[in-house]
Amino acid sequence: MSKDYSIGELREFLDTLIDNDDLNLSTARNIKNSTILLINSYIDGELVDEDTDVRELDVDLLITDHFRNAEAPPSTATVQAYKSRYLSAIERFLDYKKAEKKMSDDEHPVRVVPPRIRRSFASKPVTVLNSEVRGDIETIDVPIPIRPGMILTIPGIPTDLTNEEAERIASILKVYARPK
């Protein structure tokens, strides 16, 4: 067990994750909150010790324990989201620790910045629809990335869309959102 890779050190790292310019704020918050929920779990009835090496933790056991007393079992998507966020936090933490160790070994230390992880999502190009079908108003199909691997395409958006019209569309979509 190494104190450098302890749960306590991971918690400190997670507190700095939100200040990371390389990460979207809501993504950083989701990674942090999901990971903290999981590391606050019990494994086989025992609370995980703050000095426990995070490399020794089994994410599947943490998730199982976290949802043990849930009224309904979590969906596969929920389990996958927690697992993905936890593994992302651990990967970033280990990269941070590796860079931190390299910095302490160097004669001229530099500021440690965790590497940026870029993900690309397949997206449809924005296309102009047939103006004859829509009358005199030129329209476009607008692809909106909702979540990884899912893109919502809204057809028939006028190219001269006003803020008021955009707000009306947004308010209609909000009706369909499920509360967290």
Backbone bond lengths (Angstrom), bond angles and torsions (degrees), N, CA, C in turn:
res aa  C-N    CA-C-N  psi(-1)  N-CA   C-N-CA  omega(-1)  CA-C   N-CA-C  phi
1 M - - - 1.462 - - 1.526 108.60 -
2 S 1.297 115.32 131.98 1.453 120.17 -179.12 1.519 109.88 -117.11
3 K 1.335 115.38 128.46 1.469 119.56 -179.89 1.528 111.29 -64.34
4 D 1.356 116.76 -26.92 1.462 120.11 178.74 1.522 112.35 -60.94
5 Y 1.323 117.12 -27.05 1.454 122.22 -176.72 1.527 111.57 -114.21
6 S 1.318 115.96 27.89 1.463 120.83 -176.64 1.522 111.44 -77.57
7 I 1.315 115.51 164.21 1.464 121.35 176.56 1.527 109.41 -60.73
8 G 1.319 116.88 -38.04 1.460 120.47 178.13 1.521 111.77 -59.86
9 E 1.336 116.86 -42.52 1.468 121.23 177.57 1.532 110.39 -66.66
10 L 1.337 115.99 -37.96 1.466 119.75 178.12 1.529 110.26 -63.25
11 R 1.328 116.73 -40.96 1.473 120.24 178.27 1.535 110.57 -60.34
12 E 1.321 117.11 -43.69 1.468 120.80 178.55 1.529 110.56 -62.15
13 F 1.334 116.18 -42.01 1.458 120.69 178.18 1.529 110.79 -62.75
14 L 1.329 117.03 -42.92 1.468 121.05 -179.40 1.527 111.57 -62.14
15 D 1.325 116.79 -32.22 1.467 120.26 178.06 1.530 111.37 -65.62
16 T 1.330 117.24 -27.90 1.465 120.53 -179.95 1.525 112.09 -88.87
17 L 1.320 116.90 -13.53 1.466 121.25 -175.58 1.523 112.33 -61.39
18 I 1.322 116.98 -36.21 1.466 121.07 -178.53 1.529 111.39 -67.18
19 D 1.328 116.93 -26.65 1.463 120.78 178.94 1.527 112.65 -83.75
20 N 1.342 116.83 -3.52 1.456 121.95 -177.60 1.529 109.79 -72.39
21 D 1.329 116.83 121.01 1.464 121.79 -179.32 1.520 112.87 -70.10
22 D 1.330 116.99 -17.92 1.460 120.93 -176.67 1.526 112.62 -83.17
23 L 1.320 116.81 -2.01 1.459 120.85 -176.41 1.520 110.82 -125.16
24 N 1.298 116.21 138.05 1.454 121.72 172.62 1.528 107.97 -59.89
25 L 1.315 118.45 139.67 1.461 122.69 -176.43 1.525 112.19 -57.62
26 S 1.328 118.14 -45.66 1.468 119.33 -178.52 1.526 111.21 -68.99
27 T 1.324 117.78 -33.78 1.466 120.71 176.15 1.526 110.03 -64.72
28 A 1.327 116.19 -46.33 1.466 120.49 178.80 1.526 110.54 -60.10
29 R 1.324 116.59 -43.47 1.470 121.30 179.66 1.534 110.70 -63.26
30 N 1.337 117.45 -43.01 1.464 121.12 179.07 1.529 111.26 -63.55
31 I 1.324 116.81 -43.58 1.468 120.79 178.89 1.523 109.60 -62.19
32 K 1.317 116.63 -47.37 1.464 121.38 -178.50 1.527 111.07 -62.18
33 N 1.326 117.56 -52.55 1.462 120.88 -175.21 1.524 112.44 -64.41
34 S 1.326 117.50 -42.30 1.463 120.66 178.87 1.526 110.88 -63.66
35 T 1.311 116.15 -43.17 1.466 120.16 -178.99 1.522 110.86 -65.73
36 I 1.317 117.39 -42.90 1.464 120.07 179.55 1.526 110.66 -64.09
37 L 1.314 117.37 -41.48 1.468 120.02 176.50 1.524 111.03 -57.35
38 L 1.324 116.11 -43.44 1.464 119.47 -177.87 1.528 112.53 -71.24
39 I 1.330 117.84 -40.43 1.471 117.90 -177.89 1.522 112.10 -77.46
40 N 1.331 117.53 -10.36 1.463 120.44 173.08 1.526 111.48 -85.43
41 S 1.323 116.65 3.39 1.455 121.79 -176.34 1.524 112.01 -79.23
42 Y 1.306 113.01 168.75 1.452 121.48 173.99 1.513 107.75 -103.84
43 I 1.324 115.95 145.86 1.455 120.18 173.54 1.519 106.44 -120.09
44 D 1.320 115.72 122.27 1.464 121.96 -176.78 1.521 111.62 51.96
45 G 1.318 116.82 41.63 1.460 121.82 174.80 1.510 115.32 81.29
46 E 1.321 118.81 2.01 1.459 121.46 -179.63 1.526 110.42 -117.42
47 L 1.330 115.85 133.75 1.455 120.86 178.04 1.517 109.46 -65.82
48 V 1.328 116.42 136.73 1.461 121.04 179.11 1.524 108.21 -68.04
49 D 1.327 116.39 127.13 1.467 123.08 -177.79 1.530 110.72 -72.50
50 E 1.330 117.04 144.25 1.470 122.26 -179.71 1.523 112.36 -62.48
51 D 1.332 117.88 -23.58 1.457 120.77 -179.59 1.530 112.64 -89.56
52 T 1.326 117.01 -0.88 1.458 120.89 179.84 1.527 110.09 -63.36
53 D 1.323 115.74 137.13 1.456 122.08 178.47 1.527 108.35 -73.04
54 V 1.324 117.41 122.45 1.467 120.90 -176.50 1.529 111.81 -64.38
55 R 1.314 117.42 -22.13 1.462 120.45 179.23 1.517 111.72 -71.03
56 E 1.341 116.38 -16.62 1.463 120.85 -179.13 1.528 113.20 -94.71
57 L 1.319 117.74 -5.40 1.461 120.84 -177.74 1.527 110.67 -81.89
58 D 1.330 115.35 140.48 1.454 122.05 177.64 1.523 108.02 -98.00
59 V 1.328 116.53 112.57 1.460 121.05 -176.22 1.527 111.63 -59.12
60 D 1.326 117.63 -35.82 1.465 120.10 -179.58 1.527 111.03 -65.03
61 L 1.333 117.64 -38.55 1.465 120.57 176.16 1.521 111.12 -66.51
62 L 1.320 116.73 -40.29 1.467 120.50 178.37 1.530 110.87 -61.81
63 I 1.322 116.26 -43.60 1.468 120.33 -179.58 1.522 110.51 -67.22
64 T 1.325 116.71 -44.26 1.466 120.66 178.58 1.521 110.11 -57.64
65 D 1.327 116.17 -45.21 1.460 119.42 -179.20 1.525 111.57 -66.80
66 H 1.320 116.14 -40.57 1.465 119.93 -177.83 1.529 111.44 -59.99
67 F 1.328 117.10 -37.87 1.466 120.91 -177.34 1.535 113.19 -98.41
68 R 1.317 116.92 9.86 1.466 121.26 -176.51 1.531 112.17 -55.08
69 N 1.311 119.00 -44.70 1.461 122.34 -175.26 1.524 113.27 -99.42
70 A 1.324 116.92 15.29 1.471 120.03 179.93 1.525 109.50 -68.95
71 E 1.338 116.26 145.90 1.462 120.92 179.84 1.524 111.42 -62.11
72 A 1.319 116.35 -41.35 1.462 121.39 178.32 1.520 108.05 -125.79
73 P 1.312 117.35 146.51 1.467 118.31 178.75 1.525 110.53 -63.75
74 P 1.328 116.89 146.22 1.468 119.91 -179.17 1.529 110.62 -69.33
75 S 1.309 115.35 152.64 1.473 119.42 176.91 1.526 108.97 -72.36
76 T 1.296 115.12 163.17 1.469 120.65 177.18 1.525 110.41 -59.88
77 A 1.338 115.96 -38.40 1.466 120.01 -179.86 1.528 111.15 -64.65
78 T 1.330 116.93 -39.14 1.467 120.72 178.74 1.520 110.53 -64.80
79 V 1.318 116.31 -46.75 1.472 120.65 179.14 1.523 109.65 -60.45
80 Q 1.331 116.56 -43.41 1.463 120.58 -179.68 1.525 111.11 -64.31
81 A 1.336 117.30 -38.62 1.473 120.61 179.49 1.530 110.14 -64.20
82 Y 1.337 117.26 -46.65 1.468 120.18 178.55 1.520 110.37 -61.42
83 K 1.315 117.09 -44.35 1.465 120.75 -178.25 1.529 110.51 -63.65
84 S 1.311 116.71 -45.61 1.461 121.19 -179.31 1.524 111.40 -61.98
85 R 1.322 116.82 -44.28 1.465 120.65 -179.72 1.526 111.12 -65.65
86 Y 1.325 116.86 -42.67 1.466 121.00 179.35 1.534 109.92 -62.70
87 L 1.333 116.09 -48.07 1.468 119.43 -178.69 1.526 111.35 -64.72
88 S 1.318 117.24 -34.20 1.462 120.88 175.66 1.528 110.39 -64.02
89 A 1.333 116.53 -43.17 1.467 120.47 178.70 1.528 110.52 -62.47
90 I 1.324 116.88 -44.35 1.468 120.48 -179.22 1.524 110.41 -65.27
91 E 1.332 116.86 -42.90 1.470 120.35 178.88 1.532 111.08 -60.57
92 R 1.316 116.64 -45.29 1.469 120.83 179.04 1.529 110.73 -65.25
93 F 1.331 116.61 -40.30 1.463 121.73 179.32 1.535 110.12 -62.96
94 L 1.329 117.49 -45.53 1.462 120.62 -179.60 1.535 110.87 -65.79
95 D 1.343 117.32 -39.11 1.470 120.25 176.21 1.527 110.41 -63.05
96 Y 1.325 115.35 -41.60 1.469 121.10 178.69 1.529 110.01 -61.79
97 K 1.323 116.55 -45.47 1.476 120.55 -179.47 1.527 111.01 -65.32
98 K 1.327 116.33 -38.96 1.465 120.37 179.09 1.531 109.91 -63.51
99 A 1.335 116.12 -44.30 1.467 120.55 178.77 1.524 110.64 -67.07
100 E 1.338 117.03 -37.41 1.469 121.64 179.12 1.524 110.44 -64.26
101 K 1.345 116.97 -42.24 1.465 121.19 179.19 1.523 110.45 -65.76
102 K 1.333 116.43 -42.65 1.468 120.25 178.47 1.524 110.17 -61.38
103 M 1.339 116.44 -39.56 1.453 120.79 -179.91 1.532 110.42 -63.27
104 S 1.340 117.98 -40.72 1.462 120.01 -178.60 1.527 111.31 -71.84
105 D 1.346 116.59 -23.42 1.459 120.52 178.20 1.529 112.25 -81.32
106 D 1.330 117.16 -23.34 1.460 121.61 -179.40 1.529 110.55 -76.85
107 E 1.344 114.77 152.65 1.459 119.24 176.01 1.521 111.09 -75.10
108 H 1.314 116.74 -33.19 1.456 121.92 -178.40 1.524 108.89 -116.88
109 P 1.315 117.29 88.14 1.466 118.90 -176.63 1.527 112.20 -66.50
110 V 1.316 114.01 150.35 1.458 121.33 176.38 1.523 108.87 -125.82
111 R 1.317 116.31 164.37 1.460 120.87 -179.80 1.529 109.59 -63.46
112 V 1.329 116.69 134.58 1.449 122.22 -179.51 1.528 109.27 -86.16
113 V 1.318 115.53 123.90 1.456 120.92 175.55 1.523 106.98 -125.86
114 P 1.337 117.51 117.99 1.463 118.29 178.59 1.526 110.20 -58.79
115 P 1.330 116.83 146.10 1.463 118.85 -177.78 1.518 111.70 -64.76
116 R 1.319 114.94 146.06 1.464 120.58 179.76 1.523 108.52 -82.36
117 I 1.304 115.80 133.50 1.451 120.75 178.64 1.520 107.79 -105.23
118 R 1.308 116.15 117.61 1.458 120.67 -179.98 1.518 109.01 -102.95
119 R 1.292 115.65 134.90 1.455 120.84 175.73 1.521 107.38 -121.91
120 S 1.302 115.33 138.00 1.459 118.27 177.85 1.518 108.91 -110.38
121 F 1.299 115.71 141.95 1.443 122.09 179.45 1.517 107.88 -119.05
122 A 1.324 114.15 136.97 1.454 118.19 177.09 1.522 108.00 -66.09
123 S 1.294 116.30 132.98 1.455 119.20 179.15 1.514 109.40 -136.28
124 K 1.326 114.53 151.42 1.452 120.15 176.58 1.524 108.12 -82.90
125 P 1.330 116.32 142.58 1.458 117.58 176.22 1.531 109.86 -69.97
126 V 1.322 115.70 151.86 1.451 120.83 175.80 1.519 107.10 -73.89
127 T 1.333 116.34 124.22 1.457 119.74 -177.03 1.514 110.33 -123.19
128 V 1.303 115.10 148.73 1.463 120.55 176.23 1.520 107.84 -86.03
129 L 1.345 116.11 128.11 1.456 120.42 178.29 1.515 110.29 -78.04
130 N 1.292 115.44 166.90 1.457 122.09 178.63 1.526 109.38 -60.89
131 S 1.328 117.42 116.82 1.460 120.66 -176.10 1.523 111.95 -68.67
132 E 1.320 118.24 -21.28 1.468 120.19 177.02 1.523 110.87 -68.52
133 V 1.329 116.91 -36.32 1.465 121.30 -179.81 1.521 109.77 -66.76
134 R 1.298 118.37 -34.66 1.454 123.31 -175.62 1.533 112.53 -98.18
135 G 1.275 117.38 6.93 1.459 119.27 -178.08 1.514 110.69 84.28
136 D 1.330 117.43 -142.04 1.456 121.79 -178.50 1.525 113.04 -85.12
137 I 1.345 117.17 -8.25 1.467 120.95 -176.19 1.524 109.95 -91.25
138 E 1.322 115.12 124.73 1.460 119.74 177.67 1.521 108.90 -78.80
139 T 1.326 117.08 133.10 1.466 121.69 -177.53 1.515 110.69 -127.72
140 I 1.311 115.05 164.62 1.462 121.60 178.15 1.525 109.45 -135.22
141 D 1.328 115.68 159.50 1.455 122.30 169.33 1.519 106.53 -92.73
142 V 1.318 117.09 128.96 1.461 120.39 -177.49 1.525 109.46 -110.13
143 P 1.358 118.10 112.51 1.460 120.50 175.86 1.531 109.29 -82.02
144 I 1.334 116.17 132.03 1.462 120.79 -179.66 1.529 108.33 -124.03
145 P 1.350 118.35 112.69 1.472 119.56 176.23 1.530 109.48 -66.84
146 I 1.318 117.05 119.10 1.459 122.41 -178.78 1.521 110.50 -91.08
147 R 1.316 115.81 -49.09 1.464 123.16 178.59 1.521 106.75 -156.53
148 P 1.321 118.68 170.27 1.466 119.78 -177.94 1.535 111.85 -52.49
149 G 1.319 115.44 126.06 1.446 120.75 177.32 1.521 114.74 81.25
150 M 1.327 119.02 1.42 1.460 121.26 -178.44 1.526 109.69 -129.34
151 I 1.323 114.62 120.97 1.460 120.19 179.08 1.521 108.03 -125.74
152 L 1.309 116.12 125.50 1.456 122.99 176.21 1.521 107.33 -93.00
153 T 1.322 116.90 128.99 1.450 120.51 177.72 1.521 108.72 -111.05
154 I 1.307 116.36 122.27 1.464 121.28 177.67 1.528 107.08 -103.31
155 P 1.339 116.26 112.09 1.462 119.15 -179.86 1.526 111.17 -84.50
156 G 1.320 115.00 157.41 1.448 120.83 171.12 1.507 116.57 77.25
157 I 1.320 118.46 24.65 1.464 121.00 177.42 1.530 108.04 -79.89
158 P 1.332 118.09 124.70 1.470 119.59 179.95 1.533 110.79 -63.78
159 T 1.305 115.90 142.59 1.464 119.51 179.88 1.517 111.62 -69.94
160 D 1.330 117.29 -17.03 1.465 120.31 177.01 1.537 111.51 -105.90
161 L 1.330 116.32 36.17 1.474 123.14 -179.49 1.530 110.78 -56.69
162 T 1.321 117.31 133.72 1.468 121.35 178.69 1.522 110.15 -94.01
163 N 1.323 117.18 164.84 1.464 121.37 176.94 1.525 110.90 -60.33
164 E 1.317 116.82 -39.74 1.464 121.14 -179.98 1.532 110.90 -62.04
165 E 1.317 116.78 -42.16 1.465 120.99 178.71 1.533 110.73 -66.92
166 A 1.322 116.20 -39.84 1.474 120.33 178.30 1.522 110.53 -63.63
167 E 1.326 117.15 -40.66 1.469 121.38 177.78 1.528 110.61 -63.85
168 R 1.332 117.08 -39.64 1.456 121.25 178.80 1.528 110.11 -62.46
169 I 1.336 117.43 -43.77 1.470 121.88 177.86 1.531 109.70 -61.86
170 A 1.334 116.65 -45.38 1.467 121.10 -179.52 1.519 111.18 -61.67
171 S 1.340 117.26 -41.64 1.467 119.51 -178.50 1.526 111.23 -67.60
172 I 1.317 117.65 -33.20 1.471 120.46 176.72 1.522 110.11 -67.96
173 L 1.329 117.71 -42.60 1.469 120.89 179.16 1.526 111.85 -64.70
174 K 1.329 117.42 -34.28 1.464 121.00 -179.51 1.520 112.20 -63.21
175 V 1.305 117.67 -26.39 1.467 121.79 177.99 1.525 110.71 -61.62
176 Y 1.315 117.27 -31.41 1.460 121.76 -176.57 1.528 113.90 -88.00
177 A 1.293 118.10 -5.52 1.478 121.59 -178.18 1.519 110.06 -75.55
178 R 1.329 116.18 140.04 1.461 121.77 175.73 1.520 108.26 -90.63
179 P 1.337 117.81 134.99 1.469 119.07 177.63 1.517 110.63 -66.84
180 K 1.329 115.43 148.64 1.476 120.09 -179.24 1.491 110.98 -78.14
